[in-house]
Amino acid sequence: MAENSVDFIKNPAELEAWDKQYVWHPFTQMRDYVEEPTLMFARGEGAYLYDIHGKRYFDGNSSLWVNLHGHARPEINQAIEHQASRLAHSTMLGPANVPASELARRLIDLAPDGLSKVFYSDNGSTAVEVALKMAFQYWRQKQSPDMKRCSFITFKESYHGDTLGSVSVGGIGLFHGLFKPLLFETHAVPYPVYSKYANPEGPAAVASRSLEAVEAELKRRAGECAAVIIEPVVQGASGIRTQAPGFLKDLRRLCDEYEILLICDEVFTGFGRTGSMFACELEGITPDLMTLAKGISGGYLPLAATLAIQKIYDAFLGGYHEFRAFFHGHSYTGNQLACAAALASLDLFESDRSLERMKPAAARLEARLDALYDQSDRVGDIHHLGLIAGIDLVKSRARAEAYPIEDKMGAKVCFALRERGVWLRPLGNTLVFIPPLITTPDEIDFVIDAIEDAMANVLG
């Protein structure tokens, strides 16, 4: 068998039939899906995925924003194999394990100053659940308990996951509205969405308006709320919405002033995509709780972590009989294979100089997006930071005409991109381009050329 071939796929048609007969895909309308051509990936190499027929696609989705250093990196493969030969998994409900301890130390060394403890879980939703429960329990167990802190301040159009706690603090009606009867109380304020392309006012004005709304809610809910939770710098699932610079730093100041905890959800923004290891670093702030997942293992295995400052951890200490412990955990908490992958990923940040080497690609992406916005009336707005981009498709920017969502224009452009060897997944009529950190400027050109061609072909 040729190296990296797909010769091991003996019957592609049968596999495609099994998929459509037996598999229920997430965030997918299955009635449409079973009528569409199947895309089934069989292997990956670098920034590319190969389907079961051997066709190559640039992974412009980073496999749902998780892959950092490319597929089939030997360094991560070997770390997983090395750990598997010793111990694949043992519980952390009591006992420790080697890679989880090593990774916790590395994460705290990298994290914003003041975060000092790591609590592991399995994915972004559970990392957020952990943060919410910690914040809630903290107020009841601190030196001067405050039993009234039962709700959270959130941001409109936010997304923090799909478990019920994370849905409660989310703000996307399409995903969350149906479950409202099951959710706890939150108070939503406007997110300071800013784009250099379409915003008629400067970022300071956008940030100020949102800060006023936050402060008004803090005054109104004084003593009621356990924490403010935010996606720092970029909202992801709402359609890639970048935040007005300076807002996060002032939000930290307000939380201190009104004595409320700040949770920064870095599930998406963590591990380099913004150009910094963590988005919080861009404004020099330390949250009280910070959630991590997605890229934490380099895109290899499910893993998540919630980082906490010391005073929160201290509130959970006490005698065995006091039952002040954090009664939360998962069967695969701190899984050794996932932690080994994460350690290898962090090593690659150093050996590859990932944050430095991504800068030319990020600069090329910004230049190409500038040109795309200037040249196409079909682009309503663009949000960009580092290797994160959202391109809003419209019928006409000049006439302020949007495409009806039922026209599925984002999906149609992405289907056209498949023919051009690019894999993207849209959010409605927004094209989401989030490539791996190893992407080169030439690959940026390849993808943007393909997007321009697909848009011309589909949108006219």
N, C-alpha and C positions, 0 to 999 in steps of 0.2 A: 504494500500500500504506500502510495506517495506521501511524503511528509505534509501534514496539514491539509490533506485531501478530505473529501466528504464521501470517499468510497465506502465507508461503513454504513451509509444510508442505503439499504437494500430495496426498499419499496416506498418511495416518497408519496405516491398517491394514497397508499394505505394509511400512512401517518397523517396525512392531511384529512382523510376521512375520519380517522379516530378523533382528531382534534375537534372537528365540527360535530361529531356525534356525542362526545363525552365531556368536553372541557367547557366550563363556564368562565369566561375571561373577565377580569376586573375592569370597571369603568368602560364597558363595552356593550353597545346595543346588539345583542346576539341575533336578533332577527335580520339586521343588516349584515352582520359578520358572516353568517353562514352562506350568504349570497355573494360575498366578495372573494377575490383571489386570496388564498392563504399565504401568509409570509411566516415561514418557520425557520428559525436560525439553528444551524448545526454546529458552528464553531466560530471562534473569533481570533483575530491576530492584530495587535496594535490597535489602531483606531477603527478597524473594520470588522464587520460581521459578514458571515457567509451563510446563505440559506441552504436548504437541503438539496437544491439543484446545483449548488456551486457558485451562484451569483454573489458578487461582492457588493457590500453597501458601506458607505461611511456612516459610522454610528454618531449621528448628529444629536442624538438624544442621550448619549452616555448611558444607555440602557436604563432609562428613567433616572438620570442625574446621579448615578452612583459610581460609574467607572472613572477613574482618575488617570491611571498610568498606562492604559491600554489593556486589551484582552491578552490572556495567556502570557503574562509576564513571568519569565522563568523564576525571578526572585520570589514572587509571591507563591507560585506553584510549589517551589522547593520548600518554602517555610511551612506550607500546609502539609506537605508530604512528611517533612521532618517531625512535625508535631503529631500527625496521625500515627506515626510509627511508635510513639511513646504513649499518648493518651488523647483520645478524641474528645471525651467529655466526662466531667465529674461535677457534681452539684456545688454551688457556692452558698447554699443554705447551711452555713457553718464553715465547712472547709474552704481553704483558699486554693488557688492554682497558680502555676508559674507564669504563663503568658498574661493572664489577667492582671496580676500584680505588676509585672513589668510595664504593661500598657497603661495602667492607671498612673504610674509615675511619669511616663512620657507625656500623657495628656495634660497632667497638671503643670509640667514644665513648659508646655506649649501654650496653655490657656491664658487668658487675661489674668493679671495679678489679682490674687484674693480668692480665686476658686481653688478649693483645696481637697475636695472629696469627689470620688467617682462612684456612681451607682449604675450598674449595667442592666440593660434589658435587651430586647430583640429587634426593635424597629423604631421608626420615628414616632409613630402613634404611642407606643408604650413609653418612650422616653418622655413624651409630653404628659402622659398620664402620671408618671412618676413625679414630674415637676409639680403638677397641680396638686396631687395628694400631699407632697412634702410641704408645699406652701400652706395648704389648709391645716395640716397637722401642726406645723410650726407655731402658728398663732395660738393654738390651744395648749402648747407645751412650753412656750417660752417662759422666762422668769416671771413676767406679769402676764398671765394668760389673757387673751382677748377672744372670747367665744363668738363674737358677732361677725368675724371675718369669714363670710361664707360665699362671696361672689367674686367675679373677676372682671377686670376691664380689658376689653379686646378691641381689635381693629376691624372695621368693615372689610369684607371681601378677603379676610384672612383664611388660611388653611393650616391646620396643625395635625391632621390625621383623621382616621376613620373609626376609631373606638369612641365610645360615647362621651368620655370626658374631653377628648381632643375635638370631637364634633361640637361639644357645647361651647368651646372657645373659638370655633371656626365661624366664618361669616359668609360662606358661599351658599346662597339659597338653593341653587340647583342640587348641591350635594347634601345639604344639611336640613333644609326646610321640612322634609317629610318626618324627620325624627324629633321635631320640636317638643312633643309631649314627653319625651324621655330625658330631656336635657335639664341641666341646672342653670341657675340664673347668671347672666352676664350682661355687661353694659358696653355697647359698641360705640366707638368713636371713629372719625374719618382717618384713614391712612394718608400720609402726606405724599401722594403720588406725584412724581416729578419726572419730566422728560425734557431734555434740551431741545427736542424737535418741535413738539406741539404745545408746550406750556407757554401762554402769552406773558406770564409773570415769572419773576425770578424764584429760585429755590427758597430764599429767605421768607418770602411772603407765603409760600405754600406751607413751609414748616411752621411758621408762626400761627397760621390759621388752625392747623391741626393741634398744635400745643395748647392753644386757647381752649379747644374742645376737650382735650385731656384734662387740663386743670379744672375746668368747670365740672367735669364728672368726678374728679378727685374731691372737690369741695362738696358736691352733692352727695357723694357716697362715703364721706369721711367715716372711718371706723367700720365700714361694711365689707370692703374688698380685701381679699388676701393678696392679690398680685395684679400687676399689669403684664400681659403676655403679648409679645410682638415678634414678627419675622423681621429681623434687623436688616436694613439696607435694601432688601428686595423681597416682595411678596411673590411666591412661586406660582402656585396652582391657580391664582386668580387671573393669570395671563401674563406673568412676568412684569411686575409693576415696581419700578425703581423708586426709592425713597429720596425725598429732598435732603441734600447734604446738611449736616448740622442738627437734624431733628433728634437723632438717637442720643446724642450727648445731652441735649436739653431735656429729653425724656428721663434720662438717668437722674438729672438734677431735680426734676419734679418728684420723682419717686422718693428720693432722699428727703426732700422738703416735706412731703406729706406722709412719710414713714410707711411706705408700701413696698412690697417686694417687686423686683423686676425680673421677669423670665424672658430670656432671649432664645427663641427657637432657631437654632442653627443647623437643623437637620438638612436643609438644602444648601445654605450658604457656607457651611463649614468645610474646611479642607480645600481651600485654594481657589474656588471658582470665581470669587470676587476680585482676585488678585492678592488677597491677604489670607493667611491661614484661617482666620475667623473674621467674620464681618464686623464683630464688635471692635476689633483692632483698628478699623478704619476711622473710628471716632474716639478711640482711646478710652472706652468704658469697660467696666466689669459688671455683668449682671449678677444677681443673687443666685440665680439658677440658669444653667445653659444646657440645652438639649442637643445631642449629636446623634447622627445615624448616617444613612445613605453612603457617603464616601468614606466613612470611617475605616472600612476594611478594604478600601481600594476598589470596591465594586465586586467583591468575591463572595462574601458570606453575610447572612443577616447578623447585625450587631448594632447596638445603640448604647448610649451612655447619657446620664444626667449628672452634670457637675454642679456642686453646691459650695457656697461659702461656709466658713467654719461656724458662724453663729447659728446657721440652720442645722447643721450636723449636731451641734452641742445641745440643741433643744430636744433631741431624741435620746439623750443619754440619761440613764437612771438605773435604779435597782431592778433586778429581774422581776420582782413582784409588782413593780409599778406599771409594767406593760407599756413603756414609752417607745419601744422599738418601732421601726418602720415595717409594718406587716404587709410587705409587698414583695413579689418575686416571681420568677418564671423558671420553668424546668431547665431551659438552656441559658440562663443568666451567666454571663462571663464565659461562654463556650470557648474552649481552648483553641479549636481550629480557627474560629473567627478572630480571636485575639492575636493569634500567630500571623494571620493575614494582615491585620491592622498594623502590627509591629513592622512587618516587611514593607507595608505601604509607607509608613513614616520614614523608614530607611531610604526609600526611593525618593522622597521629598529632598533628602540631603544629597544622595548620590547623583540624582538627575538635576538637582538645582531647579526643581519644578516651578517654584514661584518666579524665579528669574527667567527661566526659559520660555514661560508662557507669554511674556510681555510682548514679543514681536507679533505673535498670533493675535493677541488682544488688540494691539494697535492696528493691525491690518483689518481686523473685524470692524473696528470703529470707523475706519476710513471707508470700507465698503458699504457699511450701513449709512454713512453720511451721503454717499453717492446714490444709493438706492432710494433714500427718502427724497432727495432732490429731483430724481429722474422719474419717479413713478407716482402718479395720482392715485394708484391702487393701494398705496401705503398710507394708512391714517396716522400712525404713530409708531415709534420704535423706542424700546427701552433696552439699555445696554449697560453692562458693567462687567469688566474682566472678560471671561469667556461665558457670559450669559447674555442672551438676546431674545427679545420678543418682538415680532413684526406683526402689527395689526393690519389685516387686509380689509379694505373698504371698497365699495363700488366707486366712490369718488371722494377724495379728500377735499377738493375745491368746492364741491356742492354739499359736503357733509352728509353723504349718503352711505349708509352701512349696508352690508349684505344681510338679509334675513338669516337667522341661525339655521333654519331648515334647508337653506341652500347648500350647507356643508362645504363652503368654499375652502376653508382651511384643510379639511380632509381631502378634498379633491386635489388641491395643490400637492399635498403630501403623497397621494397615490401617484401623481405625475412624477414626483421626485424619486419614487422607487425605480421607475424606468431609467432614471439618470444616475442610479447607483448611490442614492442618498436616503438614509432612514431618518425621518423626523416624525414626531407625533405632535399634532396641534392641540391647542386649548381653544376650542371653539374656532373662531376665525383668526386666531393668533398663531403664527408659525413660531415654534419654540426651538431655538438653536442653542444647545448646550453641549459642546464637544468635549472630549477628554482633554486633560491638561497637556498631553503630548502633541496636540494638534500643531501643525506647521502653518506658516503664512500661505504657502502654496495650497494646502488643503482648505484653508479658509476661502481662498479664491475659487477652488473647485466647487465648494458647497454654495457660495453666494452666486456663482455663475449658473449653477443648476437651479437655484431658487428663482433667479431672474428669468431663466428660460421657461421653467414650469409656470410661473405667474403669467408670462406672456401667452403661453399656450392655453392655460385654463381660464384666465380672467380677461384676456384680450387686451 
